[in-house]
């Protein structure tokens, strides 16, 4: 499990809404509440492509998991 420096998390934004992201350490995802999307982190890399996304996740174009709340 990786740790994300809080200063780095302040810099990263959702590429769709430009809103802030929160880190879910258990799921290894960066979450955009404004876009209702989760960006997976695999092997220490943040994934933005559908090719690299986990097949078990519901993804849209770009590898983002749609969050249902």
C-alpha positions in Angstrom: 0.0 0.0 0.0 1.4 3.4 -0.9 1.2 6.6 1.0 0.5 9.9 -0.7 2.1 13.0 0.7 -0.6 15.5 1.8 1.3 18.3 -0.1 1.1 16.2 -3.3 -2.6 15.6 -2.8 -3.2 19.4 -2.5 -1.6 19.8 -6.0 -3.5 17.0 -7.8 -6.9 17.8 -9.2 -9.6 15.9 -11.0 -8.8 16.2 -14.8 -12.5 16.6 -15.5 -13.8 19.1 -12.9 -10.5 20.5 -11.6 -11.8 19.8 -8.2 -9.9 18.3 -5.3 -9.2 14.6 -4.9 -9.3 12.5 -1.7 -7.2 9.4 -1.2 -8.8 6.1 -0.3 -5.8 4.0 1.0 -7.8 0.8 1.4 -9.1 0.9 -2.2 -5.9 2.5 -3.6 -7.9 5.2 -5.4 -8.0 8.9 -5.7 -11.6 10.0 -5.5 -13.2 13.0 -7.1 -16.5 13.7 -5.3 -17.4 16.4 -7.7 -17.2 14.1 -10.7 -18.3 11.0 -8.8 -15.3 9.1 -10.1 -12.4 7.1 -8.6 -9.0 6.9 -10.3 -7.2 3.7 -9.5 -3.6 3.4 -8.3 -1.9 0.2 -9.4 1.7 -0.7 -8.7 2.2 2.9 -7.5 1.0 4.5 -10.7 -2.2 6.6 -11.1 -4.2 5.2 -14.0 -6.2 7.3 -16.4 -6.8 4.8 -19.2 -9.5 2.2 -19.7 -6.9 -0.3 -21.0 -5.1 -0.2 -17.6 -8.3 -0.2 -15.5 -9.2 -3.3 -13.5 -11.8 -5.3 -15.5 -13.8 -5.9 -12.3 -14.4 -2.2 -12.0 -17.2 -0.4 -13.8 -15.3 2.1 -15.9 -16.1 4.8 -18.3 -13.7 6.0 -21.1 -10.5 6.9 -19.4 -10.3 4.1 -16.8 -12.3 6.0 -14.1 -14.6 4.0 -11.9 -18.0 5.6 -11.5 -19.0 6.1 -7.9 -22.6 5.3 -7.1 -23.8 7.1 -3.9 
